[in-house]
Amino acid sequence: MKTSKILFLTLLSATLIFSACDDDEPTINEGTVNMMFEYKVGEDAFETGKVYEINGTAVQFDLVNFYVGGIEFKPEHGDDTNPVSVDGKYLLVTPDAGAQEVATIPTGHWHTAKFYIGVGADENGQSETDFTSRDADDPLSVQTPPMHWNWNSGYRFVRIDGSVDTDGDGTPETTMEIHLGTNDFLTEVSYDIHKDVEAGSNMVHFEFDVAKALDGLDLSQEHETHTFDNQELANKVKANLPGAISPAHQ
């Protein structure tokens, strides 16, 4: 009888200890957020080298890259009380970039994602040493093909390279270079994402429609700007950028 009582008390103590351990386990209340931009051209998937018709002109793309920075998440529409700002984080968005890790934020419903297309004034105005000494895996480091003009001219915020048909035969034969940069062309955007962030990995998925970025352009005539030399065309593309990006179905 005494042995049974001792055994019972021992089991009871073990149960209480394990219960206490369970109660002490921390609740995971943060999740990692990744962002991905899926490229398309109108209703078609994006492919380099493929010929598309945009605004009545045959076009093919070799390179379409852009920078994203100044990322901020807001919990409710119009609620500025508890935003999460991801300071110093940049993404180099390319057709093959896939999901890129952005930040770890509290779990729960996040209503809005804000960011800018381009590179902030501080980084855009850095010295040559600051630029060339960046780690190779830094999106703001030296890239091939280049996403930077030179240390005193700053970054190409958006780079669209390819060719367009200028003689009407349906074959793109003329070089297209649309490069946006300088601080005046930093483009702020905001989207309602309605993302429920859970513990673990979470994806915020956007679509980028290259055709919408070129909306309204006569590409047979308007196909070259390096910002400095054709600001009229650069401004048209800048105005199109917010509408070229949209949250994808999660």
Protein Blocks (a to p, Z undefined) as FASTA:
>chain_A
ZZmmmmmmmmmmmmmmmmmmmmmpccdfbdcddddddddehjbccdehiacdeehiacdd
fbdcdddehiacdfbghiaklcccdehiacdddfklmpadfbdcdedddfbdcddedjdf
klmmmcfklmmmpcfklmklccdddfbfbfmnopafbacdddddfkonopafbdcdddde
djklpccddddfkpacdehjddddddddfklmmgoiafklmocdehjmommlmmmmmmmm
mmmpccddZZ
